[in-house]
Structure formats: structure tokens, C-alpha cells
């Protein structure tokens, strides 16, 4: 059986052995072909993107439909369960409560080409309240290291969201 999805397969269809870190298997374990692909992407994420998300970046943050924004550092918590926003006030959003992640870009060419990430829109539920809350993260306009760090953080968060939704679908 596949150690990721638990389904039974013949040896040929479940012969790949891949580490499964999110389930605490550091040594390679048997997985079906479909799960092995997702596990490879997760391993790449852990190796390349997780450090960026944990270190965080500075953004202009707008909550809800407010016209006022606040400069905050956004980072992933050490246990990887919450987004932590620190500025004049502190906010934590559980990853499991985020329903929508949309990367905001500029420079998209209709025929293809590279778009540059400029921000992110999140919708999430707040326990004990009805409806969904939202926030918008916008990278600073300056071209210094802070801007590059924010752009790298946005790209890593987008990859994390894709992995999260892929693993939910299985």
C-alpha cells in the first residue's frame, strides 16, 4: 500500500520510495506514482522555500475593506501552522483557516512571459465569527533587499498554497 494515501496497488504501481516528511518518514517509503510526485514537490518546498517563509518579509498590510494599511512583518510560525503578522499590533492566522490565496502580479503578458509578484490577497475564517475575513499584503515599492525578500516570500507562499491544496485533494 502507498504510505501517503493508504490505497492498495500492485508492486509496479507502488514501487517508488520517497521520503514523506510531513508524516515524519525521513527515510524513503513506498508510494504510488501520483503521491510520489506530490511528495517530490513537498521535498523541494522543504529544501528551498520553507526557510524563506520562516524568516518572513516586510509588507504593507490592509485588513478587510479598510483604506488604511500598516507596515508589518509576515512570517510562518515555527510549527508551520500559522501566519504571524507583527507591526503596531500582532495577528495570527491559522493556515488551516485560509480558504483563498491569490498572488497579485504586474507585468503579465497575455502571450506568456514573466509576471512579477507584488502582493497577495488572503481570505480566511476567524473562529467564533461568521463569514470570512480578508487581508492584502503588498510588497514595498523600493528596489532594495526588502523588496526582493518580499517577492521571494510571496513566491514561496504561493508554492506552499499550491502544495496545501494538492494534498487536500488526495
C-alpha positions in Angstrom: 0.0 0.0 0.0 1.0 3.6 -0.6 2.2 5.1 2.7 0.8 8.5 1.7 -2.8 7.8 0.6 -3.1 4.3 2.0 -4.6 2.8 -1.1 -3.5 -0.7 -2.2 -1.6 -1.1 -5.5 0.4 -3.8 -7.3 4.2 -3.6 -6.8 4.7 -1.9 -10.2 2.3 0.9 -9.5 3.5 1.5 -5.9 7.2 0.8 -6.3 8.6 4.3 -5.8 10.3 5.1 -2.5 10.3 8.7 -1.5 10.8 10.5 1.9 7.5 11.7 3.4 8.5 14.4 5.8 5.0 15.8 6.5 4.2 12.4 8.0 7.6 12.1 9.8 9.0 9.5 7.4 12.6 10.8 6.8 13.7 7.5 5.2 12.1 6.8 1.8 8.8 4.9 2.0 6.7 3.1 -0.7 4.3 5.5 -2.5 2.1 5.3 -5.6 3.2 7.3 -8.7 0.7 10.1 -8.1 1.6 10.5 -4.4 5.3 10.3 -5.2 5.0 13.3 -7.5 3.4 15.4 -4.7 6.0 14.2 -2.2 8.8 15.2 -4.5 7.3 18.7 -4.8 6.9 18.8 -1.0 10.6 17.8 -0.5 11.6 20.6 -2.9 9.5 23.0 -0.9 11.0 21.9 2.4 14.5 22.2 1.0 14.1 25.6 -0.8 11.1 27.6 0.3 10.5 26.9 4.0 13.5 28.9 5.2 12.2 31.9 3.3 8.7 31.6 4.8 10.1 31.2 8.4 12.3 34.2 8.1 9.5 36.5 6.9 9.4 39.7 5.0 8.0 43.2 5.4 4.7 44.2 3.7 2.1 46.9 3.7 -0.9 45.1 5.1 -4.6 46.1 4.6 -7.2 44.3 6.6 -10.7 43.9 5.2 -12.0 46.8 3.2 -10.0 49.4 5.2 -8.3 52.1 3.2 -5.6 52.3 5.9 -2.6 50.0 5.7 0.1 49.0 8.3 3.7 48.0 7.8 4.1 44.5 9.2 6.5 41.6 9.1 4.7 38.5 7.9 6.2 35.1 8.6 5.3 31.5 9.0 5.3 30.2 12.6 8.0 27.7 13.7 5.4 24.9 13.8 4.2 25.9 10.3 0.6 26.2 11.4 0.1 30.0 11.5 0.9 33.1 9.6 2.2 35.7 12.0 1.9 39.4 11.3 3.8 41.8 13.6 3.6 45.6 13.4 1.9 48.1 15.6 -0.3 45.1 16.6 0.1 41.3 16.4 -2.1 39.0 14.4 -2.0 35.2 13.9 -4.0 33.4 11.1 -4.1 29.6 11.2 -3.1 28.1 7.9 -6.0 25.6 8.1 -8.5 28.5 8.2 -7.2 30.2 4.9 -9.6 29.5 2.1 -8.2 31.7 -0.7 -4.7 32.6 -1.6 -4.3 34.9 -4.7 -0.9 36.3 -5.8 -1.2 39.8 -7.1 1.1 40.4 -10.0 2.2 43.1 -12.5 3.8 42.8 -15.9 1.8 39.8 -17.1 1.9 39.4 -20.9 -1.2 37.7 -22.5 1.0 35.5 -24.7 3.1 34.4 -21.7 6.2 36.0 -20.1 7.1 36.6 -16.6 4.8 38.4 -14.2 6.3 39.9 -11.1 4.7 39.2 -7.7 3.6 42.5 -6.0 1.4 41.2 -3.3 -1.1 38.6 -2.0 -4.7 38.5 -1.2 -5.9 36.1 1.5 -9.4 35.1 2.7 -9.7 33.2 6.0 -12.2 32.4 8.7 -11.8 33.6 12.2 -13.0 31.1 14.8 -16.1 32.3 16.6 -17.2 34.7 13.9 -19.4 34.3 10.8 -18.2 35.0 7.3 -14.7 35.4 6.0 -12.1 38.0 6.8 -9.6 39.2 4.2 -6.3 40.9 4.0 -4.0 42.1 1.4 -0.2 42.1 1.6 1.7 44.5 -0.7 5.4 44.5 -1.2 7.2 47.8 -0.8 7.9 50.0 -3.8 11.6 50.4 -3.2 14.0 48.2 -5.1 16.2 47.3 -2.2 16.8 43.9 -0.4 13.5 44.3 1.5 11.6 44.3 -1.8 13.5 41.2 -3.1 12.9 39.4 0.2 9.1 40.2 0.0 9.0 39.0 -3.6 10.8 35.7 -2.6 8.4 35.3 0.3 5.4 35.8 -2.0 6.7 33.2 -4.4 7.3 30.7 -1.6 3.9 31.3 -0.1 2.3 30.7 -3.5 4.1 27.4 -3.8 3.1 26.4 -0.2 -0.6 27.2 -1.1 -0.4 25.0 -4.2 1.1 22.1 -2.2 -1.5 22.5 0.5 -4.4 22.4 -1.9 -2.9 19.5 -3.9 -2.5 17.4 -0.8 -6.1 18.3 0.3 -7.4 16.9 -3.0 -5.9 13.5 -2.4 
